[in-house]
Structures are given as C-alpha cells and as structure tokens.
Amino acid sequence: MAIQLDHVRYAYPEAPEDVVLNISEWSVSDGERVFVHGPSGSGKSTLLNLLSGMLVCREGCVSILGERLDKMSARQRDRFRANQIGYVFQQFNLMPYLNAIENIELAHIFSHRERKRGGVKRAQELLAALNIVPSDWYKPSSRLSIGQQQRVAIARALVNKPALLIADEPTSSLDQENRDNFMSVLMSLATENAITLLFVSHDMSLSRDFGRTDALADVNRSR
C-alpha cells in the first residue's frame, strides 16, 4: 500500500482544541492515481504535509510506502522524503538566484540515490517536455514567469522518478494549453515509472484524468 492512514487526529500545537484532521482510515494503493478536492481551509495542505513528513502525527498511524513516518526522526523523514517522494508545492519553493537546471539539480543533492549521472540531461528532457525553451533554462528563476516557475517546480519533483508524487494545486498558475500539456506529461511519466499520484486541486475538470476522486470532507470527520 502506498498510503495508509489509521486513526489519525491532528491539531496544530498552538490550537490543540481545533482538530484539523480526524481520519479513521484512508488508503491509496501502489500505482493508483487519486484526485482529492475540498474547499479552502478543509485541511488539504495539512494532510499533504503529514503524508510527506513535514508535519508529524502524534496520534494514529501514517504509513507511506510501507514505512511509518510517525515513528521516524526528523532526519529520517527528510531522507525518506528526498528519496521516495516528489512534491509540487503551491508556492514553488524555488531558489530565486538559481537557474532552472540548478533548481532541479537540488533534488539530486538531497537524494541519496545514484541519480546524479545524467541528471542534467534528464532535467533538460523534462523542461523540454513541459514547454520551457532552452533559452530559459539558464535564467535565474526570479526572471521566469509564474507559469514557467511552476513548470520548473514540476520538473524538480519528477526528476528522481519518485515512488509517490504529491501535487498541491500544481496547475493553478498555468494557462489552458500548458495545463493540458502538463497533465499529459504527468500521466505519461506516472505510467512509465509506476508512480503513485496524489493530486489536490480545486479544478474539478482535471478529475477526468484520474481513476479515483475523493472529497476530503468524506475522508476527514473533524468537521
């Protein structure tokens, strides 16, 4: 099982009485593609941060790819995330003074897998597939458009061929042509590399590309 949650309750330390997530049981099979939707404030980002180990669950079991994140140290979670999970953030989290290739190469630095050989070539292939022209590959990311920065963040998440890809509103800054191109590339890469895909978006039109659609309200019983 790629994702397995059991009796997970989460509240932020500064508001311990406000339970954000209360999930009795929820799972995602290996290789499954799941589209999750819900309104702002419903706990989507909290869920994704728990699944990636950026937040720690103090109550319940969070198992990712057969490993208990809630039993790991912070260092172990960081290493596990770098090696096994690709994450496309809403806010991109690019280094503004690094170019597109360098930002993608950061994923190799943090990963312990032997993927450094040929990493630049793979980064270039992904950027080309995501319609970023070569003349923009070596510009500081601060000089790229918002849509280009989003696509660089997508390429960075995919470069290590993660077992699990988490995408948090990944198409929010893309026009329709680039959104459709991104979805096509994403689905092809997920199939080619047997990636489990967890995709969160407000855009319900994208759910047609997924075999399963879950409303967070149906999973989360905190409200």
DAWO-V333909 format. One record per backbone hydrogen bond with DSSP energy under -1.0 kcal/mol. NH is the residue of the N-H (numbers start at 1). CO is the residue of the C=O. Records with the same first field share a line. If there is no record, write none. Layout:
# DAWO-V333909
NH = CO / CO
This chain:
# DAWO-V333909
2 = 28
3 = 28
4 = 63
5 = 26
6 = 61
7 = 24
8 = 23
9 = 59
10 = 21
15 = 12
18 = 15
19 = 17
20 = 10
21 = 10
23 = 8
26 = 5
28 = 3
32 = 29
34 = 197
35 = 212
36 = 199
37 = 214
42 = 39
47 = 43
48 = 44
49 = 45
50 = 46
51 = 47
52 = 48
54 = 49
55 = 49
61 = 6
63 = 4
64 = 67
65 = 2
67 = 64
69 = 62
71 = 68
72 = 69
77 = 73
78 = 74
79 = 75
80 = 76
81 = 77
82 = 78
83 = 79
84 = 80
85 = 81
86 = 164
88 = 166
93 = 91
98 = 95
101 = 137
103 = 99
104 = 100
105 = 101
106 = 102
107 = 104
108 = 105
109 = 105
110 = 106
115 = 113
119 = 116
122 = 118
123 = 119
124 = 120
125 = 121
126 = 122
127 = 123
128 = 124
129 = 125
130 = 126
131 = 128
132 = 127
136 = 133
137 = 134
141 = 98
142 = 96
143 = 140
144 = 141
149 = 145
150 = 146
151 = 147
152 = 148
153 = 149
154 = 150
155 = 151
156 = 152
157 = 153
158 = 154
159 = 155
161 = 158
164 = 84
165 = 196
166 = 86
167 = 198
168 = 88
169 = 200
172 = 169
174 = 171
179 = 175
180 = 176
181 = 177
182 = 178
183 = 179
184 = 180
185 = 181
186 = 182
187 = 183
188 = 184
189 = 185
190 = 186
191 = 187
192 = 188
193 = 189
195 = 190
196 = 163
197 = 32
198 = 165
199 = 34
200 = 167
201 = 36
204 = 202
206 = 203
207 = 204
209 = 206
210 = 207
214 = 35
216 = 37
218 = 215
220 = 216
221 = 22
